[in-house]
Amino acid sequence: MTSQDGRDNWQMQAIDGDTESQISLLDIVTFLEQSYLKLLLAASVGLLLGLGGWYFLVGYQAEWVIHNNTTSSASAETPSSYALDLVSWRTIQKSLPNLADQFIEEGKAPQDKAGLYRAMSDALWWQKNVTPNFAITKADTKDFAAIGKSLDGASTTILSLTVKAAGGTREQALDNVRAATQFLLKGGAYLQIKSLINGLESETIGTAADIQSKITDAQIELGYLHDRAKSLEQLLKRFPGSTGTTQQIIDPKESSAKFLPLSTQLIAVNTDINLANENLTRFADRLAQIALMKSFLEQALPLVEQNLDGITLAKALLGVEAKLRTQLKADDAKARQSLDALRSQLLTIESRFTKGLEPNTAPSAQKSGMLKSAATGLIAALFLALLLLLGSRAWATVRRTGTRAT
């Protein structure tokens, strides 16, 4: 065989190989006619595997809606407000993970809920599983854009909170969402009570020092006023005729007041003395109120450290307040005033997380993602079947080409 014949033979084989490697529409139809039963079988198997995986592996998702009720005011001038506003919720949301971690570290988390508490110690869990529902959504904003600023407040008004939790079974999911909701309510109450106690503690330290400084200043000023009064009385004895009246209105503290009648100056000084004595009495009463708050804090701080359940803690602190109230005198209205303000704050927090935030319906649980799991199994099975069928077809073509070449 000449070299020219060899080159012609090689070119003919290359042309035959290119022809066989091209896939026409007829080849696709033929492939589907030959393999459709296998593809249907693979799709059926994939569909069954997807549904089986969804049934046995995918857990239940439970959710519970907590309504944010309004709290009516006894005064007609004070409008009703929701139990929880956006700022309060954001504050609680950022602090609840740390509280859940504290439960775990101190061993106060229920043993059967240790996994849930570990999940709740992650800030992302609260962003994903607790969703505030606002009065106006982003979609509504476009519809109400023409109304203007009258609905700005409604866009940040929380109507309810949706709490979600997962579980292997329906009962576990419902139990977890109940536990998460109770932790939110009791933990939120605890965080606000702790903030209240911390504020009282700071006030008793800082305010007491400030008032004591004011008392010292008032006592010094009172000494000067007494000296001025004595000097005026002596002048009045030396000049008894200078007791006339004047029609001109002058501030006794101005430098020109020295030209006023002595009796007028003496009356003004005595008025200042009475005012200074009144201020000293007010300061003393305020110190007595602060001392009462210190007595409350001495009993309240150990309770705050021991009890992380805000609802139970509120009841315990109200008991401490009631005990202190029984030790007051019946006519001590000033001491009762401070205890009344404290009691009002504690009752407000307790009511906010027992009546203000309240689930009005039972929680619901269901499995989701059935269609997604079925579609995933079906597509994956079809893809693998196509790979196998096309792979076997390509292997057969390679073997046939190799046989011809030899």
C-alpha positions as CSV (number, residue, x, y, z in Angstrom):
1,M,0.0,0.0,0.0
2,T,1.4,3.4,-1.0
3,S,1.5,6.4,1.3
4,Q,-1.2,8.1,-0.7
5,D,-3.6,5.1,-0.2
6,G,-2.8,5.2,3.6
7,R,-3.7,8.9,3.8
8,D,-7.0,8.3,1.9
9,N,-7.8,5.4,4.2
10,W,-7.1,7.5,7.3
11,Q,-9.3,10.3,6.0
12,M,-12.2,8.0,5.3
13,Q,-12.0,6.6,8.9
14,A,-12.0,10.1,10.3
15,I,-15.0,11.0,8.3
16,D,-16.8,7.9,9.5
17,G,-15.9,8.7,13.1
18,D,-17.1,12.3,12.8
19,T,-20.4,11.0,11.3
20,E,-20.9,8.6,14.1
21,S,-20.0,11.2,16.8
22,Q,-22.7,13.6,15.6
23,I,-26.1,13.4,17.4
24,S,-29.1,14.0,15.3
25,L,-32.8,14.5,16.3
26,L,-33.5,11.0,15.1
27,D,-30.8,9.6,17.5
28,I,-32.5,11.5,20.4
29,V,-35.9,10.1,19.5
30,T,-34.5,6.6,19.1
31,F,-32.7,6.9,22.5
32,L,-35.9,8.0,24.2
33,E,-37.9,5.1,22.6
34,Q,-35.3,2.6,23.8
35,S,-34.9,4.0,27.3
36,Y,-38.2,5.6,28.3
37,L,-39.1,2.6,30.5
38,K,-35.8,2.8,32.3
39,L,-36.3,6.6,32.8
40,L,-39.8,6.1,34.1
41,L,-38.6,3.4,36.5
42,A,-35.8,5.7,37.7
43,A,-38.2,8.6,38.1
44,S,-40.6,6.5,40.1
45,V,-37.8,5.2,42.3
46,G,-36.5,8.8,42.8
47,L,-40.0,10.0,43.7
48,L,-40.5,7.3,46.2
49,L,-37.0,7.9,47.7
50,G,-37.8,11.6,48.0
51,L,-41.1,11.0,49.6
52,G,-39.6,8.4,51.9
53,G,-36.8,10.8,52.9
54,W,-39.4,13.6,53.6
55,Y,-41.5,11.2,55.7
56,F,-38.7,9.7,57.8
57,L,-36.0,12.5,57.8
58,V,-37.8,15.8,57.6
59,G,-39.2,17.0,61.0
60,Y,-42.2,19.0,61.9
61,Q,-42.3,22.8,62.1
62,A,-44.5,24.3,64.8
63,E,-45.5,27.9,65.2
64,W,-47.4,29.9,67.8
65,V,-48.7,33.4,67.3
66,I,-48.4,35.8,70.4
67,H,-50.8,38.7,70.2
68,N,-49.4,42.1,71.3
69,N,-52.4,43.5,73.0
70,T,-53.1,47.1,73.9
71,T,-53.0,48.3,77.5
72,S,-55.8,50.8,78.3
73,S,-55.1,53.8,80.5
74,A,-57.3,55.0,83.3
75,S,-56.7,58.6,82.1
76,A,-58.5,59.8,79.0
77,E,-55.6,62.0,78.2
78,T,-53.1,59.1,78.0
79,P,-53.8,57.0,74.9
80,S,-53.7,53.2,74.9
81,S,-50.4,51.6,74.0
82,Y,-49.2,48.2,72.9
83,A,-47.5,46.0,75.4
84,L,-44.3,45.8,73.3
85,D,-43.0,48.4,70.9
86,L,-40.3,48.0,68.3
87,V,-37.5,49.4,70.5
88,S,-38.4,47.2,73.4
89,W,-38.6,44.1,71.2
90,R,-35.2,44.7,69.7
91,T,-33.7,45.2,73.1
92,I,-35.2,41.9,74.4
93,Q,-34.3,40.1,71.2
94,K,-30.6,41.0,71.6
95,S,-30.5,40.0,75.2
96,L,-32.4,36.7,75.1
97,P,-29.5,34.7,73.6
98,N,-27.3,35.6,76.6
99,L,-30.0,34.7,79.0
100,A,-30.4,31.3,77.3
101,D,-26.7,30.8,77.6
102,Q,-26.9,31.7,81.3
103,F,-29.6,29.1,81.8
104,I,-27.2,26.5,80.3
105,E,-24.2,27.6,82.3
106,E,-26.0,27.6,85.6
107,G,-27.8,24.3,84.9
108,K,-31.2,25.8,85.1
109,A,-32.3,24.7,81.6
110,P,-34.7,21.7,81.6
111,Q,-32.7,18.5,80.7
112,D,-35.1,17.5,78.0
113,K,-34.8,21.0,76.4
114,A,-31.0,21.4,76.6
115,G,-30.8,21.2,72.8
116,L,-33.5,23.9,72.4
117,Y,-31.7,26.2,74.9
118,R,-28.4,25.8,73.1
119,A,-30.1,26.7,69.8
120,M,-31.8,29.8,71.5
121,S,-28.3,30.9,72.8
122,D,-27.6,31.8,69.2
123,A,-28.7,35.3,68.1
124,L,-29.5,34.0,64.6
125,W,-32.1,31.6,66.0
126,W,-34.2,34.5,67.2
127,Q,-33.9,36.3,63.9
128,K,-35.0,33.2,62.1
129,N,-37.7,31.8,64.4
130,V,-39.3,34.8,66.0
131,T,-40.9,37.2,63.5
132,P,-42.7,40.4,64.5
133,N,-45.8,41.1,62.4
134,F,-46.3,44.8,61.8
135,A,-49.5,46.8,61.3
136,I,-48.3,47.9,57.9
137,T,-46.0,45.7,55.8
138,K,-43.6,46.8,53.1
139,A,-46.1,45.8,50.5
140,D,-48.7,48.0,52.2
141,T,-46.4,51.0,52.2
142,K,-46.7,51.4,48.4
143,D,-50.5,51.4,48.6
144,F,-50.6,53.9,51.4
145,A,-47.8,56.2,50.2
146,A,-50.2,58.9,49.2
147,I,-51.5,59.2,52.8
148,G,-48.3,60.7,54.1
149,K,-46.8,60.7,57.5
150,S,-50.1,59.8,59.3
151,L,-49.2,56.1,59.1
152,D,-45.5,56.3,60.0
153,G,-46.3,55.1,63.5
154,A,-48.3,52.2,62.2
155,S,-45.4,50.9,60.2
156,T,-43.4,50.2,63.4
157,T,-46.4,49.0,65.4
158,I,-46.1,45.3,66.3
159,L,-49.4,43.5,66.2
160,S,-48.1,40.0,67.0
161,L,-45.0,37.8,67.2
162,T,-44.8,34.4,65.4
163,V,-42.6,31.9,67.2
164,K,-41.4,28.8,65.4
165,A,-39.7,25.7,66.6
166,A,-38.8,22.3,65.0
167,G,-39.1,18.7,66.3
168,G,-38.7,15.2,65.1
169,T,-42.4,14.5,65.8
170,R,-45.5,16.6,65.9
171,E,-45.6,16.4,69.7
172,Q,-41.9,17.4,70.0
173,A,-42.4,20.4,67.7
174,L,-45.4,21.6,69.7
175,D,-43.6,21.1,73.0
176,N,-40.6,23.0,71.7
177,V,-42.6,25.9,70.5
178,R,-44.4,26.1,73.8
179,A,-41.1,26.0,75.7
180,A,-39.6,28.7,73.4
181,T,-42.7,31.0,73.8
182,Q,-42.6,30.6,77.6
183,F,-38.9,31.4,77.6
184,L,-39.6,34.5,75.6
185,L,-42.3,35.7,78.0
186,K,-40.5,34.8,81.2
187,G,-37.1,35.9,79.9
188,G,-38.4,39.2,78.6
189,A,-40.0,39.9,82.0
190,Y,-36.8,39.1,83.7
191,L,-34.7,41.3,81.5
192,Q,-37.0,44.3,82.1
193,I,-37.1,43.7,85.8
194,K,-33.3,43.4,85.9
195,S,-33.1,46.7,84.0
196,L,-35.5,48.3,86.6
197,I,-33.4,47.0,89.5
198,N,-30.2,48.2,88.0
199,G,-31.7,51.6,87.5
200,L,-32.8,51.8,91.1
201,E,-29.4,50.7,92.3
202,S,-27.7,53.4,90.2
203,E,-30.2,56.0,91.4
204,T,-29.7,55.2,95.1
205,I,-26.0,55.6,94.7
206,G,-25.8,58.7,92.5
207,T,-28.9,60.6,93.7
208,A,-28.1,60.1,97.4
209,A,-24.6,61.7,96.9
210,D,-26.2,64.6,94.8
211,I,-28.8,65.3,97.4
212,Q,-26.3,65.2,100.2
213,S,-24.3,67.8,98.4
214,K,-27.4,70.0,98.0
215,I,-28.2,69.7,101.7
216,T,-24.7,71.0,102.5
217,D,-25.1,73.9,100.2
218,A,-28.5,74.7,101.6
219,Q,-27.3,74.6,105.2
220,I,-24.5,77.0,104.4
221,E,-26.9,79.4,102.6
222,L,-29.3,79.1,105.5
223,G,-26.5,80.2,107.9
224,Y,-25.9,83.3,105.8
225,L,-29.6,84.1,105.7
226,H,-29.8,83.9,109.5
227,D,-26.9,86.3,109.8
228,R,-28.5,88.7,107.4
229,A,-31.8,88.6,109.3
230,K,-30.0,89.4,112.5
231,S,-28.2,92.4,110.9
232,L,-31.5,93.7,109.6
233,E,-33.1,93.4,113.0
234,Q,-30.3,95.3,114.6
235,L,-30.6,98.0,112.0
236,L,-34.3,98.2,112.5
237,K,-33.8,98.8,116.2
238,R,-31.3,101.5,115.5
239,F,-33.5,103.2,112.9
240,P,-37.1,102.5,113.9
241,G,-38.3,105.2,111.6
242,S,-37.2,103.4,108.4
243,T,-40.3,101.2,108.2
244,G,-42.0,102.9,105.4
245,T,-43.4,101.3,102.3
246,T,-42.5,101.7,98.6
247,Q,-44.6,101.2,95.5
248,Q,-41.7,100.3,93.4
249,I,-41.2,96.5,92.7
250,I,-37.6,95.5,93.2
251,D,-36.0,92.1,93.5
252,P,-34.7,91.9,97.1
253,K,-31.6,90.1,95.8
254,E,-30.5,92.9,93.6
255,S,-27.9,95.5,94.7
256,S,-30.5,98.3,94.7
257,A,-32.6,96.4,97.2
258,K,-30.5,97.9,100.0
259,F,-32.5,101.1,99.5
260,L,-35.8,99.3,100.3
261,P,-37.3,99.8,103.8
262,L,-35.7,97.6,106.4
263,S,-39.0,95.9,107.2
264,T,-39.4,94.9,103.6
265,Q,-35.8,93.6,103.5
266,L,-36.4,91.6,106.7
267,I,-39.6,90.0,105.3
268,A,-37.8,89.0,102.1
269,V,-34.9,87.4,104.1
270,N,-37.3,85.5,106.3
271,T,-39.1,84.3,103.2
272,D,-35.8,83.0,101.9
273,I,-35.1,81.3,105.2
274,N,-38.5,79.6,105.1
275,L,-37.8,78.4,101.5
276,A,-34.4,77.1,102.5
277,N,-35.9,75.2,105.4
278,E,-38.5,73.7,103.1
279,N,-35.8,72.6,100.7
280,L,-33.9,70.9,103.5
281,T,-37.1,69.1,104.5
282,R,-37.7,67.9,100.9
283,F,-34.1,66.7,100.7
284,A,-34.4,64.8,104.0
285,D,-37.6,63.2,102.8
286,R,-35.9,62.2,99.5
287,L,-33.1,60.6,101.4
288,A,-35.6,58.7,103.5
289,Q,-37.2,57.4,100.3
290,I,-33.8,56.4,99.0
291,A,-33.0,54.6,102.2
292,L,-36.3,52.7,101.8
293,M,-35.2,51.7,98.2
294,K,-31.9,50.5,99.6
295,S,-33.8,48.3,102.0
296,F,-35.8,47.0,99.1
297,L,-32.6,46.4,97.0
298,E,-31.0,44.4,99.8
299,Q,-33.7,41.9,99.5
300,A,-34.3,42.2,95.8
301,L,-30.8,41.7,94.5
302,P,-30.4,38.1,95.8
303,L,-33.8,37.2,94.2
304,V,-32.7,38.6,90.9
305,E,-29.5,36.5,90.9
306,Q,-31.3,33.3,91.9
307,N,-34.5,33.5,89.9
308,L,-34.4,33.8,86.1
309,D,-38.1,33.4,85.6
310,G,-39.4,37.0,85.2
311,I,-43.0,36.2,86.1
312,T,-42.1,34.4,89.3
313,L,-39.5,37.1,90.1
314,A,-42.1,39.9,89.7
315,K,-44.4,38.2,92.2
316,A,-41.5,37.7,94.7
317,L,-40.5,41.4,94.4
318,L,-44.1,42.5,94.9
319,G,-44.0,40.4,98.1
320,V,-40.9,42.2,99.3
321,E,-42.6,45.6,98.5
322,A,-45.7,44.6,100.4
323,K,-43.6,43.5,103.4
324,L,-41.8,46.9,103.5
325,R,-45.2,48.7,103.2
326,T,-46.4,47.0,106.4
327,Q,-43.4,48.5,108.3
328,L,-44.3,52.1,107.4
329,K,-46.3,54.5,109.6
330,A,-49.9,55.0,108.6
331,D,-49.3,58.8,108.0
332,D,-46.0,58.4,106.1
333,A,-47.3,59.4,102.7
334,K,-43.9,60.3,101.4
335,A,-42.5,56.8,101.9
336,R,-45.7,55.2,100.5
337,Q,-45.2,57.4,97.4
338,S,-41.9,55.7,96.5
339,L,-43.3,52.2,97.1
340,D,-46.4,53.1,95.1
341,A,-44.2,54.0,92.1
342,L,-42.1,50.8,92.5
343,R,-45.2,48.7,92.8
344,S,-46.7,50.3,89.6
345,Q,-43.5,49.5,87.6
346,L,-43.4,45.9,88.8
347,L,-47.1,45.4,88.0
348,T,-46.7,46.9,84.6
349,I,-43.9,44.5,83.7
350,E,-45.8,41.5,85.0
351,S,-49.0,42.5,83.2
352,R,-47.1,43.2,80.0
353,F,-45.8,39.6,79.7
354,T,-48.9,37.8,81.1
355,K,-51.8,39.8,79.6
356,G,-50.2,42.1,77.1
357,L,-48.3,39.4,75.2
358,E,-50.7,36.5,75.1
359,P,-51.2,33.6,72.7
360,N,-54.9,33.5,72.0
361,T,-54.9,30.3,69.9
362,A,-53.3,26.9,70.2
363,P,-50.0,26.2,68.4
364,S,-50.0,24.4,65.1
365,A,-47.4,22.0,63.6
366,Q,-47.0,20.5,60.2
367,K,-44.4,19.1,57.9
368,S,-43.3,21.3,55.0
369,G,-41.3,20.7,51.9
370,M,-43.0,17.5,50.6
371,L,-43.1,18.8,47.0
372,K,-39.6,20.0,47.3
373,S,-38.3,16.6,48.6
374,A,-40.3,14.7,45.9
375,A,-39.0,16.9,43.1
376,T,-35.5,16.7,44.4
377,G,-35.6,12.8,44.4
378,L,-37.2,12.7,41.0
379,I,-34.7,15.1,39.3
380,A,-31.7,13.4,41.0
381,A,-32.9,9.9,39.9
382,L,-33.5,11.1,36.3
383,F,-30.1,12.8,36.2
384,L,-28.3,9.6,37.4
385,A,-30.3,7.4,35.0
386,L,-29.4,9.7,32.1
387,L,-25.8,9.6,33.0
388,L,-25.8,5.8,33.2
389,L,-27.6,5.4,29.9
390,L,-25.6,8.0,28.0
391,G,-22.4,6.6,29.5
392,S,-23.2,3.1,28.5
393,R,-24.2,4.3,25.0
394,A,-20.9,6.3,24.7
395,W,-18.9,3.2,25.9
396,A,-20.6,1.0,23.3
397,T,-19.7,3.6,20.6
398,V,-16.1,3.7,21.7
399,R,-15.9,-0.1,21.6
400,R,-17.5,-0.2,18.2
401,T,-15.1,2.4,16.8
402,G,-12.1,0.6,18.3
403,T,-13.2,-2.7,16.7
404,R,-13.5,-1.1,13.3
405,A,-10.1,0.5,13.6
406,T,-8.5,-2.8,14.3
